[in-house]
Amino acid sequence: METAQENKTHGLMAEFDNPDDLLEATKKARSVGYRRMDTYSPLPVHGMGEVLDFRCDKLPIMVFIAGVLGAMAGYGLCYYVSVIDYPLNVGGRPFHSGPSFIPVTFELTILFSALCAAFGMLIANGLPQPYHPVFNVESFARASQDRFFLCIEAVDEKYDPAATRTFLESLNPHEVSEVEN
């Protein structure tokens, strides 16, 4: 059951000056048992995905399936039009001519795959998201300039406001802030 504290608080956020400190802090948080956390930085931090245990297992499979469906749709469309719906005998060629169906099949394969990848990425990332609680922290405005942030969320099983604050302060951050919903 959620308490009033959990309803009001999204979590605690620590601010760091460089990506190495952020990466080290995230590794320590992971090693002591925190699992529901996120990092924010103005540039990609090499190795952060592995530390946070990001997995994207479903999207490549979905893109492949969409590509196969696109190929089937393209070939099926050409076959239906050329053989079933409107067969034309041009120069004695057969109605079903596989090589002439390849361009449309290829284009629909690429179209279906690309659309699945684009929309799948948006859905997997939870976008569009015009509001997020981290925007309530005043110093978070520098996340796109020169600061690096680690946010441990209140929904984490190990989260305790006092203990988590003490842990984050032990990592020597620039500042530790409470993130309100």
C-alpha positions in Angstrom: 0.0 0.0 0.0 1.3 3.4 -0.9 1.9 6.0 1.7 1.4 9.7 1.4 5.2 10.1 1.0 5.3 7.8 -2.0 2.3 9.6 -3.6 4.0 13.0 -3.3 7.6 11.9 -4.2 8.9 10.5 -7.4 12.3 9.9 -5.9 15.7 11.4 -5.0 18.1 12.9 -7.5 21.8 13.4 -7.2 23.7 15.9 -9.4 27.2 15.2 -10.6 29.8 17.2 -12.4 31.1 14.7 -14.9 30.1 11.4 -16.6 32.7 9.3 -14.8 31.2 10.2 -11.4 27.7 9.5 -12.7 28.7 6.1 -14.0 30.5 5.2 -10.8 27.5 6.3 -8.7 25.1 4.3 -10.8 27.3 1.2 -10.4 27.4 1.6 -6.6 23.6 2.1 -6.5 23.1 -1.0 -8.6 25.5 -3.0 -6.4 23.7 -2.1 -3.1 20.4 -3.2 -4.6 18.6 -0.3 -6.2 16.9 -1.3 -9.5 14.4 1.5 -10.3 16.6 4.3 -11.3 17.5 6.5 -14.3 20.3 8.7 -15.4 20.2 12.0 -17.3 23.1 13.5 -19.1 23.9 16.0 -21.9 25.9 13.3 -23.8 25.9 9.5 -24.1 27.8 7.8 -21.3 29.6 4.7 -22.5 28.7 1.7 -20.4 25.6 3.2 -18.8 23.2 1.0 -20.6 24.9 -2.1 -19.3 24.9 -0.7 -15.7 21.2 0.2 -15.9 20.5 -3.2 -17.5 18.7 -1.9 -20.5 17.3 -4.6 -22.8 15.6 -4.1 -26.1 14.7 -7.7 -27.0 11.3 -7.2 -28.5 11.8 -4.3 -31.0 14.2 -6.1 -33.4 11.9 -9.1 -33.5 8.9 -6.8 -34.2 10.8 -5.0 -37.0 11.7 -8.3 -38.6 8.1 -9.5 -38.4 6.9 -6.2 -39.9 9.4 -6.6 -42.7 8.3 -10.1 -43.5 4.6 -8.9 -43.5 5.6 -6.0 -45.8 7.3 -8.4 -48.2 4.2 -10.7 -48.1 1.9 -7.7 -48.6 4.0 -6.4 -51.6 4.3 -9.7 -53.3 0.7 -10.5 -52.6 -0.4 -7.1 -54.0 1.5 -7.7 -57.2 0.3 -11.2 -57.6 -3.3 -10.2 -56.9 -3.2 -7.4 -59.4 -1.3 -9.2 -62.2 -2.8 -12.6 -61.9 -6.2 -12.4 -60.3 -7.8 -9.0 -60.7 -6.5 -7.6 -63.9 -4.3 -10.1 -65.9 -2.8 -8.7 -69.1 -1.2 -10.8 -71.7 1.7 -8.6 -72.9 3.9 -10.3 -75.5 3.0 -13.8 -74.3 4.7 -13.4 -70.9 3.2 -15.3 -68.0 0.9 -13.5 -65.6 3.0 -14.5 -62.6 6.4 -13.0 -63.2 8.4 -13.0 -59.9 11.3 -10.8 -60.9 9.0 -8.0 -61.9 7.4 -8.1 -58.4 10.8 -7.6 -56.6 10.8 -3.7 -56.5 7.4 -3.4 -54.9 8.2 -6.2 -52.5 11.4 -4.6 -51.5 9.9 -1.2 -51.0 7.0 -2.5 -48.8 9.5 -4.5 -46.8 11.5 -1.4 -46.0 8.3 0.7 -45.4 6.8 -1.7 -43.0 10.1 -2.2 -41.1 10.8 1.5 -40.9 7.4 2.4 -39.6 7.5 -0.4 -37.0 10.9 0.7 -35.9 9.9 4.4 -35.6 6.6 3.8 -33.8 8.1 0.9 -31.7 10.9 3.2 -30.5 8.4 5.9 -29.5 6.3 3.4 -27.6 9.3 1.7 -25.9 10.6 5.1 -24.8 7.2 6.2 -23.5 7.2 9.1 -25.9 5.7 11.7 -26.3 6.0 12.6 -22.7 5.5 16.4 -22.3 5.8 16.2 -18.5 8.1 14.3 -16.2 8.6 14.8 -12.5 12.3 15.4 -12.8 11.5 18.8 -14.5 10.3 20.0 -11.0 13.9 20.0 -9.8 15.3 23.5 -10.4 18.9 22.4 -11.2 17.7 19.8 -13.7 17.7 22.6 -16.4 21.4 22.0 -16.7 20.9 18.4 -17.6 21.2 19.3 -21.3 24.2 21.5 -20.8 26.9 20.3 -18.3 25.4 18.3 -15.4 24.8 14.6 -14.9 21.9 13.3 -12.8 21.1 10.0 -11.1 17.5 9.6 -10.0 16.5 6.7 -7.7 12.7 6.3 -7.9 10.4 5.9 -4.9 8.8 2.8 -6.4 12.1 0.9 -5.9 11.7 -1.9 -3.3 14.8 -0.7 -1.5 13.8 3.0 -1.5 13.6 4.6 2.0 13.7 8.4 1.9 16.3 8.8 4.7 18.5 5.8 3.8 18.4 6.6 0.1 19.4 10.3 0.8 22.2 9.2 3.0 23.4 6.7 0.3 23.3 9.4 -2.4 25.1 11.9 -0.2 27.9 9.3 0.4 28.6 9.4 -3.4 29.9 13.0 -3.1 27.3 14.6 -5.5 27.1 18.3 -6.1 23.6 18.2 -4.7 20.8 15.8 -3.7 17.2 16.9 -4.4 13.8 15.5 -3.8 11.8 15.0 -7.0 8.1 15.7 -6.4 5.3 14.4 -8.6 
